Amino acid sequence: MGEVYLNLLDGQRKKFEDINLLRVAIDDYFEDCDERRAPYTVSGLALALETNRKTLMNIQKADYYTNDFKQLVSLAKQKILSRTEEGMLSGHLNATGSIFTLKNNFGYVDKIEQVNTDGNNTNTLEMNRLRVIEANKVIECDT
């Protein structure tokens, strides 16, 4: 892919100037993966675009790219995300590796949520645990 850097006022350089060249390069990457039966990856796409993962991940945040560029990259990343989820859930991709890429490239996180349903600011799980302890003490006292 012929890459052209543009000098910008803030000293940063724009990696991609021609959206059509970018579109062709992205399509070529996915076709190559399909031919080789290789999984789609963010780092693989970055390599095919002669850039790095960080640059690819930051295109959507960069002010100097138009919405067309941002949308094209977003759709390419969405295609990778979709294929990763499908491969993991179908057993065609290693779950641990898939979870790693989901966390590192797509913002997925492991978290535990506690829902407070008693209407005040106390932790419902802790209150239920205390009720069980109190109930056991009452039972112990009665015997």
C-alpha positions in Angstrom: 0.0 0.0 0.0 1.4 3.4 -0.9 1.4 5.4 2.3 1.6 9.2 2.4 2.3 11.1 5.6 1.0 14.6 5.9 2.7 17.1 8.2 0.2 18.5 10.6 0.3 21.7 12.6 0.6 19.9 15.9 3.6 17.9 14.8 1.7 14.6 14.4 1.7 12.8 11.1 -1.4 11.4 9.4 -0.8 7.8 8.4 -3.5 7.5 5.7 -4.4 10.1 3.2 -6.5 8.2 0.6 -9.6 6.5 1.9 -9.8 4.3 -1.2 -6.3 2.9 -0.7 -7.2 2.2 2.9 -10.4 0.4 2.0 -8.5 -1.7 -0.6 -5.8 -2.6 1.9 -8.4 -3.5 4.6 -10.3 -5.7 2.1 -7.1 -7.4 1.0 -6.2 -8.2 4.6 -9.6 -9.9 5.2 -9.4 -11.8 1.9 -5.9 -13.0 2.7 -7.0 -14.2 6.1 -9.9 -16.1 4.5 -7.6 -17.7 2.0 -5.2 -18.8 4.7 -8.0 -19.7 7.1 -6.3 -17.4 9.6 -8.2 -15.5 12.3 -8.7 -11.8 11.9 -6.7 -9.8 14.4 -6.1 -6.1 15.1 -2.4 -6.5 15.0 -2.6 -8.5 11.8 -4.7 -5.7 10.2 -2.2 -3.1 11.5 0.7 -5.0 10.0 -1.2 -5.3 6.6 -1.7 -1.5 6.7 2.0 -1.0 7.4 1.3 0.6 10.8 1.1 -0.5 14.4 -1.7 -1.5 16.7 -1.6 1.7 18.7 -2.0 3.9 15.6 -4.8 1.7 14.3 -6.6 1.9 17.6 -6.3 5.6 17.8 -7.5 6.5 14.4 -11.1 6.9 15.7 -9.9 9.4 18.3 -7.7 11.5 16.0 -9.1 14.9 15.1 -7.3 14.9 11.8 -9.2 12.0 10.3 -12.6 12.5 8.7 -15.6 10.6 9.9 -15.3 8.5 6.7 -11.9 7.2 7.8 -13.0 6.7 11.3 -16.1 4.7 10.2 -14.1 2.5 7.8 -11.6 1.6 10.6 -14.5 1.1 13.0 -16.2 -1.3 10.7 -13.0 -3.2 10.1 -12.5 -3.5 13.9 -16.1 -4.6 14.3 -15.5 -7.3 11.7 -12.6 -8.6 13.8 -14.6 -8.4 17.0 -17.5 -10.3 15.5 -15.2 -13.0 14.1 -13.4 -13.3 17.5 -16.7 -13.7 19.4 -18.1 -16.2 16.9 -14.9 -18.2 16.9 -14.7 -18.3 20.7 -18.3 -19.3 21.2 -18.2 -21.9 18.5 -15.0 -23.5 19.8 -13.0 -22.6 16.7 -10.8 -20.2 18.6 -9.1 -20.6 21.9 -11.3 -19.0 24.6 -8.3 -17.6 26.6 -6.7 -16.0 23.6 -10.1 -14.6 22.5 -10.8 -13.1 25.9 -7.3 -11.6 25.9 -7.9 -9.9 22.5 -11.4 -8.8 23.6 -10.0 -7.1 26.7 -6.9 -5.5 25.1 -8.4 -4.4 21.7 -12.1 -3.9 22.4 -12.4 -2.7 26.0 -14.0 -5.7 27.5 -13.5 -6.1 31.3 -14.2 -8.6 34.0 -16.3 -7.1 36.7 -18.7 -8.1 39.4 -21.7 -6.0 39.9 -23.7 -5.8 43.1 -27.3 -4.7 42.8 -28.7 -2.9 45.8 -32.4 -3.7 45.9 -33.2 -2.7 49.5 -33.6 1.0 48.7 -30.8 2.4 51.0 -27.1 2.7 50.7 -26.2 -0.5 52.6 -24.7 -3.5 50.7 -27.5 -6.0 50.2 -25.1 -9.0 50.1 -23.5 -8.0 53.4 -26.9 -7.4 55.0 -28.1 -10.9 54.0 -24.9 -12.4 55.4 -25.5 -10.6 58.7 -29.1 -11.9 58.8 -27.9 -15.5 58.4 -25.4 -15.0 61.2 -28.1 -13.5 63.4 -30.5 -16.3 62.6 -27.9 -18.9 63.5 -27.2 -17.1 66.8 -31.0 -17.2 67.6 -31.1 -20.9 66.8 -28.1 -21.5 68.9 -29.6 -19.7 71.9 -32.9 -21.6 71.6 -31.2 -25.0 71.9 
